[in-house]
Structures are given as structure tokens and as C-alpha cells.
Amino acid sequence: MPRPVVTALTRAVAQSASDRALPRARAAVDTLTAQLATGNRIQRPSDDPAGFAQAASLSQLQDQLGRYGESIDAATLWTDRTQAELGALGDLFTEAKVLGLRAANGVLTTDQMADEVEGLRDEAIARLNAQSGGEYLFAGTQTDTAPIDPSGAVATADFSGERRREVAPGLRVTLNVTTALEVDGVSAPDRLQALADAIRSGEATDMTAALDGVQAGIDHYARIGGQSGAVSRTLLHARDAIETQDIQAGERRAQIEEIDLASVLGALQRRQTGLEAALRASAATVQQSLLNYL
């Protein structure tokens, strides 16, 4: 029969071990349960300091990439509208040239043809005063000022300022077109008005000069439209690069933060089994102590 002192000491040691094991077992089960609930392996910095720091850095990178994506969206909206207006201006000048040639050949009455050209002139004024998001497209940095007066003349202001935007790390693009208002030093609407006046006058020399000016407009808007298109392609490539980086960062972050479901389920089952065993051992120790006491 065990000596009372030895038995008491043995029970005390067993109870102490059980008391230490139970909190650890409960904490392990709680941690795994939280991981299953959130899907994240790292619940707090202490779970994995290095992994937490890497995930935080990747999160910051994704936030930055998101801001670049927003910048690209805004820039794309601007350049898409710019190309649409430049394309329409090119079409107006092409139509004006057709009308001028028909008038020169006597197909229709000069007054009718001149009126049609002046209608194109009015539309050109509207196109050059087009806006995106409440800002004038072709006004440089003076985006709250209409660049073309109702008379067709360029308004009194400096419309040569460039609007630049950073759309990716180290990549800045010029969004606006600063040369749309004039064709070879003459306002675009005045080029069309010159053709209407030449049609009415019937002077061959005036008609030739006016048609040359209209052809210059066709070439001009085709050229600057191509320049704007190049900016759009740059934005498209920037978007692709940003989206690729964001996907890569997200995948890397998931590898660091997210759990392996099968592994966590297996670990939880083992931890729960261990906790149940620890509880049984603790209960047995307490019961034995009470029986001996009684």
C-alpha cells in the first residue's frame, strides 16, 4: 500500500501537469476554431510575426495598385472621350470637303451648301467645347473655361497646359490634347467658315484655299487622334500590368494568410482529442483526490 506522503505528492504532480495542459489544449482548439471561422491562419501578429509583416506589406501594395487602377479608369474615360471628339471633328472636316467639292462642281445651289457647311462649323464649336466630368477636354489646364467662343474664335486664355497623371509606378502620361483648337494657326471653326464664305463668293482662288484648309483639318485631326490613341494603348498596357501585379500579390498574400482546410481540420480533430483526454485525466485526478480525502 502506497505511503500517504508519496501518494499525495504523486497526486499533486499529476494535478499540476493537468492544470498546465488544459489551458494549452483549450488555446490550441480555440485558435484552430478561429482559423476555420475566418479562413485565416494568422489571427494576430504573434501567430506568425514574419508572415504578418509580409501580409501587411502585400496588403499595402494592393491598396496602392487599387489607387493606380482608379487613376487609369479616370484617365481612360478622358482619353476615350477625347478620341471620340477628335474622330467626330475629322468626320466634320471630311464632310465639309465633300460639300465644298460638290459646290465647286455646281451640284447644288451655293447658299444651300454654304448653310450646310456652317452647320458643320457650329457642330465643330460644340465638339471643341466638349466636356468630360464637367471639365473641358481641349482647354489645357483651364478646364473650367470653354476654349471656343460662340463666334468660332479661340477664347482668350492659355489652353496649352498639359494634364499629366501617374498611372503606374514611374509612369506618367499626358492625357489631354493641346492642339485641337487650331488648324495651322487658324481656329478650326474659322477654317470651316472660310469654306462657307468661299462657296458663297464663288471665287475659284478662295475655294482652293478654303479646301486646302479643310484638308489640313482632316490631316490634323487624324494625326492628333493617333497620338491620343497611343496614350490609350499605354493606359491599356498599364492596366494589364497593374492587374497582373494585383493578382500575384493577392495569391502570395493568400498563401501566407489563408489556411489549408484539410490540415486545419485534421489538427483540430487531434487537438480536440487531446483536450478531451486532458479533461478526463484532470477529472480522474480530482476524483481520486476526493476519494482519498474521504
ABEGO torsion letter per residue (X at the ends): XBBAAAAAAAAAAAAAAAAAAAAAAAAAAAAAAAAAAAGBABABAAABAAAAAAAAAAAAAAAAAAAAAAAAAAAAAAAAAAAAAAAAAAAAAAAAAAAAAAAAAGABBAAAAAAAAAAAAAAAAAAAABBBGGBBAAAEABAABBABBAAGBBBBBBAABBBBBBABBGBBBBABBAAAABBGGBBAAAAAAAAAAAAAAGBAAAAAAAAAAAAAAAAAAAAAAAAAAAAAAAAAAAAAAAAAAAAAAAAAAAAAABBBAAAAAAAAAAAAAAAAAAAAAAAAAAAAAAAAAX
